Amino acid sequence: MKQLIILSCLFFISLETFSSNLVEFSSIKELPSGEVRITFKLSKIALVKSYALDEPSRIVIDIKDSELKGELENRQNHPIKKIRASKDGSTSRIVLDLYESVYWKKPWQIEKKDHVLLIFEIKKDKKLSKNIRDIIVAIDAGHGGRDPGAVGKLNILEKDITLLIARELERTLRDTKGYKPVMIREDDSFVDLNDRYQNARKVGADIFVSIHADAFRLSSVKGVSVFVWSEEASSITAANLSKKELANNPEVKAKIGKLDVNDFDEDAARTLYQLVYEAKIENSIILGNKILDKLRLDPYTRLHKKNVEFADFRVLKSIDIPSVLVESGFISNAEDAARLKGKPGRRMIARSIFLGIHDYFKEKPKPNTFMDPVQSNIEYTIQKGDVISEIAIRFGVTVDEIIDLNNLRGKAIYPGQNIKIAI
Ligand SMILES: [Zn+2]
C-alpha cells in the first residue's frame, strides 16, 4: 500500500514536470519608442531559443516542449510581413518574416500569477544591413539582504563587496556597444539561489556571471578563483564551500527541491537536453578560462587556483546558459580584504571579468549580434564624469592608445560621445 502511494506520487510529479506548455498568441503593438512588441502567453517558463536570419530577413523563436494553441494574428505591422508558426517535434517554432533588417531584443519571460508572458521586440533601423541584437549578460552579486555571506577583516561583508564589483561590471557593459547587462539583484536584497538562475533564464541571458568573495579559517589563504558547475565537484575545497553555503542558509536549504509550478525544471531538462547541457559545460569552462587569463595578467590580484575549478554551486546549474562563479578573493586575508575594500581593487576584478567575457565572444561569436564578427575595436559611450585615464584603466589600455585611435589630441571629451577602444 505504501509503495502504491509513492508510485502514484511519482506519476503525479512527472506529469507535472512534462505536461505540455501551451503557447498562445496574445498581442502585437507599436510602442511610443518605435519598437513593435509581440507577446505570447505560455502556461509556464520555457526553454526558448531565438535567432535571426538574413536574406530574407526573419527571426525564429523556438519554444521547447510546447503546444501551439489558437490562431496567430496577422495584422500588418511594418516591418513584420507575416508571423507564422510550425511544429518541429515537441518544439513550437514562431517565425517573423520581415521586410527589412531590424534591431531585435532577445525574447524574455515574465511570470504572472497563473501564466507566463513571452515578450520580444523589434525596431527597424535603416542603418542596419543585417538583423542585430545585444548580448545579454546576467550579473549575479552573491548573497544580499539578510544573507551577508562571508564576514571578513576590516568589517567587510561579502554581500557588499559582491554588489560593488557587480555594479562596476554592469557600468562597463552598459556603456559598451553590443552588451546589455542585467543585474540579478540591484540592491541589498535577498534573492534565493533558485530564483537567481531562473531569473537569468527569464531575461534571456546569454551568459551568467556570479560574483563572490570568500573567507577561510586560515587568514593566510588568499587569491582569486573561478568556478564552473559540476554534479560531482572535482575539488574537495569546492565541495566544502557549496556545503557551507547550504549550511549557512537554512532557508535556501528548505527551498531546494521545491520549485514553483511555473518554474523551469533544470534537473529534468538536463536529462532531456543532454547535448545542450554538454555544450553549456564546455562553454562555461571556456568562459571561466578567459576570465582567469585576464585575472592572471592583473598586477594587483593573485590567483588562488591557477585552473578553473568545479563545484556544485547551485546558482550555476542552468542547463543552457554558460555560467561561471568568480571568488574575487578571501576577505579573511588582510591583503585581499584591503584590495577589495578599495575601488581600484574591485575595478580590476570587474575589468578582468569584462575582458574575459569579450574574449569569450571572440572565440564563440553569437550570430546576429554586434559581436559577430567581433569587432577589433569596441565602441564606448562617454558618460558624465568620465576621464580618459579612468576609462583606460577600466579597459586595460593606455591613455595614449585611446587618444591616438580617436584622434583626441588637444580635444575635450563630452558625455554621449562614442569612442573606440582597441582591446
Ligand atoms: Zn559567497
Residues whose N, C-alpha, C, O or C-beta is under 5 A from the ligand:
A	BS01	ZN	G142 G149 H212 A213
